[in-house]
Amino acid sequence: MTLKSSEKKENLVYLLLWALLFIAPVVAIYVHTQSVEPSEEFPWHDVMRVWRLNLVFFVVFVVHNFFIAPLLIYKHRKTLYVGAVALLLSAFVLWQCQSGPARPLFSDPNAPYVHNEWKHEPPHEGRAADSAFMTSAEKDSMEPFREPPEAGRPPGEPPFGGPDGHGEVGPGDPHHHDSPPPMMQMERVFSIVVLFLMLGMNLGVKYFFKSEEDNKQMEELERKNLEQQLAYLKYQINPHFFMNTLNNIHALVDIDPAKAQETIVILSKIMRHVLYEGDRSLIPMKHEVDFLDNYVKLMRIRCADQVRIDMDVQRNLPDAGIPPLLLITFVENAFKHGISYEQDSFISVKLSVMEERLKFVCRNSKVKRDESLGGTGEKKSGGVGLTNVKKRLELIYGNSYTLDIEDGEAAYEVLLLLPLLKDEKKT
């Protein structure tokens, strides 16, 4: 099974942390040894003791990371997770109790724990026997292991008094303890605290990479949703535009066949633009302006002489991009609802770039619906085409665009301000 990028990064973090935990005791013990006895042999037994504890922590970590934590992170089963963690902690505590008394880090691993101090065993196993049964040589061999008398204490009297304050508490005395109970030792408590911190760290790292993966999936989902919406909007715009254009050509065939042929040539250029540029997210601004020019030429052939058509477009346009088939919606609506055969009418289109923003103004006269060009079109100005272009503007530009529409009694005006975008493909 192929691991995701986030899972690879997460496992790499764990690998580095555990490598550091296993290397750290070697460095620490080496520094300590060199500071105390530089010539002393390196105490690998101390390193192995720390590594054994780290190995237990590592086993607990693996169980939690790969089997228990996913219950909470991915499946959201909190009760099952808490129960599994409780069992894991119980198993760790049981191992702590069964592992024997804790030892200081820098000590002889063969020395027993007596009176909270580490001392070497005497060379004879008869140390605990009555001294009356020991030879003088054996008694002499025990001398190095006897504690020196303290000030004010008679020679031979043990340094730790019994319950009455005199005499040592022996192994047979009920008050005798070689070491505190395992769970009362600070080493035990510290190990459990470290275990809790380790599990919390494990959850924190998993939540971090899980949220990172969720954010990437959400961005990918939003991107795909945006592409689907834009494709749907373009699908709606293209048939709508060509339907009106073919209607115009159909009318010209009977009125003026020569103009109809010229119209077909212009239409072929328009279709070429739609086929080769319409599927891109951005196109050069010049290409969109040429497309508008061809459309206006197409409409001039159809319109009567009393229709005034002004197109003022800045020619030295910057190298910037614009969504294809975006401006044509406003121009198309202007011709559809602003042209009349019986009265003077006008269409005015202006396009310029100023202060890193594209300024587009489309203004047309208002006429009665039955007099407008293509009266069988939309039921009202700003229908499907205008609704779709507003959605496209929101999806592409967010809140960085300005669209003001003034619907007056005699004129209809659209003001559109767009930030300049970098073209995705230089042509």
C-alpha positions, -999 to +999 in steps of 0.1 A: +000+000+000+014+034-010+018+058+019+005+094+015+029+123+016+017+133+050+022+098+064+057+097+051+065+130+068+049+119+100+069+086+101+101+105+093+095+128+123+090+097+146+122+081+132+143+112+139+129+115+174+135+079+184+169+080+169+177+110+191+163+092+222+185+062+216+217+083+208+212+107+237+221+083+266+253+073+248+264+109+246+253+117+281+271+087+297+302+093+276+304+130+288+299+119+324+325+092+322+351+116+307+344+142+334+348+117+363+373+090+351+386+097+316+406+065+316+377+043+328+362+018+304+330+030+288+300+017+309+280+000+283+259-016+310+244+018+319+237+024+282+220-009+278+199-003+309+186+030+294+181+014+261+160-014+277+137+013+291+136+032+258+127-001+241+097-005+263+087+030+256+091+023+219+069-008+220+042+013+238+046+040+212+042+016+183+011+000+198-004+035+204+006+050+171-005+023+148-034+006+166-049+028+193-044+065+181-062+058+148-094+049+168-095+086+179-079+104+150-096+087+121-126+068+135-136+093+164-143+064+188-134+082+221-147+055+245-128+027+228-097+048+226-098+057+264-103+020+272-074+009+250-051+035+265-061+024+300-052-012+292-019+000+277-011+020+309-020-009+331+003-032+312+031-007+316+025-003+353+025-041+357+058-043+339+072-016+362+061-036+393+076-068+379+109-053+368+124-052+403+138-022+422+151+008+402+188+014+400+208+047+397+221+053+363+258+053+371+263+022+393+276-013+392+249-035+377+260-065+399+256-046+432+225-053+454+204-025+469+209-023+507+196+005+529+190+028+499+227+026+490+246+005+465+273-016+480+294-045+466+288-079+480+317-094+500+336-122+484+320-147+508+283-157+507+284-162+545+281-125+550+247-128+566+258-157+589+268-153+625+304-141+628+311-168+654+311-194+626+336-173+605+373-178+604+396-149+612+406-147+575+369-145+566+364-118+592+394-099+578+379-101+543+347-086+556+364-055+570+364-034+538+326-038+536+319-026+571+309+010+576+332+032+597+318+041+631+301+075+633+310+101+659+294+094+693+286+058+683+304+029+700+324+007+676+304-023+664+270-007+668+251-005+635+246+031+621+208+027+617+188+022+648+159-001+651+125+008+664+139+016+699+167+037+685+194+011+692+206-016+669+200-021+632+167-033+617+176-068+604+162-087+576+139-107+599+125-076+615+090-066+602+102-030+599+130-039+575+127-028+539+155-032+514+139-005+491+107+015+489+077+000+471+083+002+434+055+026+426+067+050+454+101+054+437+106+086+418+120+067+389+087+049+385+066+080+388+088+098+363+085+069+338+047+071+339+048+109+334+072+105+305+048+079+290+018+102+293+038+130+276+049+106+249+013+096+241+002+132+241+030+141+217+020+112+195-016+125+194-004+161+187+018+151+158-009+129+143-035+157+146-011+181+130-005+160+099-042+149+098-053+185+097-027+193+070-040+164+049-076+175+055-067+211+043-051+197+012-081+176+004-104+205+010-084+227-013-084+200-040-121+196-036-127+233-039-105+235-069-124+207-086-157+222-077-145+255-091-135+239-124-168+221-126-188+252-120-168+272-145-172+245-171-209+244-165-212+282-168-192+281-200-214+254-213-244+276-207-228+307-222-216+292-255-249+277-268-267+309-257-243+331-277-243+309-308-281+306-308-284+344-311-257+347-337-273+320-359-306+338-356-289+369-369-273+351-399-307+335-407-322+369-409-294+382-431-297+353-457-330+367-470-321+404-466-286+405-480-269+372-491-235+390-496-235+402-460-246+368-449-215+353-464-193+380-448-211+372-416-203+335-418-165+343-422-167+365-391-186+338-373-159+312-382-133+334-364-156+337-335-161+299-334-123+294-336-119+317-306-144+297-286-130+263-296-094+271-289-096+297-262-128+290-244-115+260-224-087+279-208-090+296-175-073+328-187-064+341-222-044+371-234-065+403-231-058+411-268-075+379-279-106+388-260-106+423-275-103+408-310-132+385-302-153+415-292-143+434-324-155+405-346-187+403-327-194+440-331-186+437-369-211+409-370-237+430-354-229+461-375-239+441-406-273+435-392-280+469-376-297+498-394-280+531-401-298+549-373-280+527-347-249+544-335-222+519-324-191+532-307-163+509-297-134+526-279-107+500-269-072+507-257-048+491-282-016+490-263-029+465-237-006+451-211+005+414-211-023+403-188-050+376-188-087+376-187-113+348-184-126+340-219-161+348-230-166+371-200-172+405-215-192+392-245-222+387-222-226+424-215-221+433-252-245+407-263-272+419-239-266+455-251-273+446-287-302+424-278-321+450-256-307+483-269-313+482-307-345+495-324-355+497-360-380+525-354-361+550-332-325+562-327-305+539-305-269+535-295-243+510-282-212+522-265-183+499-255-151+512-238-122+492-225-090+506-209-064+497-183-055+521-155-038+515-122-034+478-127-071+473-132-092+467-163-120+491-168-149+480-190-180+501-197-209+490-218-238+514-223-269+510-245-302+527-250-334+512-237-362+503-261-394+484-259-390+447-259-410+440-291-387+465-309-354+452-296-331+431-318-338+394-311-370+400-292-374+363-287-345+361-263-345+364-226-376+376-208-358+404-191-325+422-192-298+405-172-313+370-174-294+337-176-263+352-192-258+380-167-265+356-138-238+332-150-212+360-155-218+372-120-211+337-107-180+334-128-167+367-114-173+356-078-156+323-084-125+337-102-120+371-085-138+367-052-142+402-036-115+419-057-138+429-086-164+457-089-196+454-109-220+483-110-252+482-131-273+513-136-307+506-151-320+540-159-352+551-178-334+558-211-301+539-208-286+508-193-249+510-182-225+484-169-192+493-152-168+464-145-134+468-128-112+438-128-077+433-113-051+423-139-042+386-138-011+369-152-019+349-183-014+311-178+001+307-213+021+333-232+011+335-269 
